[in-house]
Amino acid sequence: MNKEKLKGLLADLLPQPVTSGKEIIAGDPPEVAVKLSDAGIIIAPYRAGWVSPYELKTIVSNADLVAWNDLPGTTKQLKAFLSLRIDAARKSRKATFKNCTLCYKTTHPEWMHDESICQTCAEKQGVVY
């Protein structure tokens, strides 16, 4: 299967919105990261790290790489395989979300000021980023 056809399958299966760049990022907040390379495909829970107070960088681990030759042969099998991988990545990602103890909103970990307070509430408490 070529990469363009695979991207079409992924677009149907990934949570919306989907943004494409170096990696395909899906969900709001981001839940799944997909990377297509010459070696294969990576479908992983979205992870990111702050490289500066204003710049968040996506982290995609090669540990989740599936070689092109290891992908199922039929479109139906491939769609089922991708679905399982995407669902597992979403479940793993959502397990990292935390509840802010001040506003009680469930927040993704990159938006937490510390283990208990989100950045929005931290700013209201006087923190400057």
C-alpha positions, 0 to 999 in steps of 0.5 A, spaced: 500 500 500 502 506 498 503 512 503 497 516 500 492 511 500 494 509 507 494 517 509 486 516 506 485 510 511 488 514 517 484 520 515 478 516 516 480 513 523 483 518 527 480 523 531 479 530 529 482 535 527 488 532 524 494 536 522 499 534 517 506 536 518 513 532 519 508 528 524 500 527 523 497 529 529 490 527 531 485 530 536 484 536 540 487 536 545 492 532 541 491 524 542 495 520 537 501 522 533 503 518 526 509 518 523 510 515 516 518 513 514 522 509 509 522 504 515 515 503 516 509 507 520 509 509 527 502 510 531 503 512 538 500 516 544 501 524 543 507 526 547 510 533 547 515 537 551 517 544 552 523 546 549 522 553 551 516 557 555 513 558 548 515 552 544 512 545 544 515 540 541 512 533 539 516 527 541 515 520 537 518 514 539 521 509 534 519 504 539 512 504 536 515 502 529 511 497 525 515 495 518 512 496 512 513 488 511 509 487 517 503 491 515 497 486 514 496 485 506 488 486 505 485 493 506 480 490 511 485 487 515 490 493 515 484 498 517 482 493 523 490 493 525 490 501 524 484 501 528 486 497 534 493 501 534 489 508 534 484 506 539 490 503 544 494 510 543 488 514 544 487 510 551 494 510 553 494 518 552 487 519 555 490 516 561 495 521 562 490 527 563 489 530 570 484 534 573 486 541 576 484 542 583 482 549 582 478 549 576 476 541 576 477 541 568 481 535 565 487 537 562 492 534 558 499 534 561 503 539 557 498 544 560 499 542 567 503 547 571 505 542 576 501 535 578 495 539 581 494 546 577 493 547 570 497 553 567 491 557 566 489 557 573 497 558 575 497 564 571 490 567 575 495 565 581 500 570 578 505 565 575 508 568 568 510 564 563 
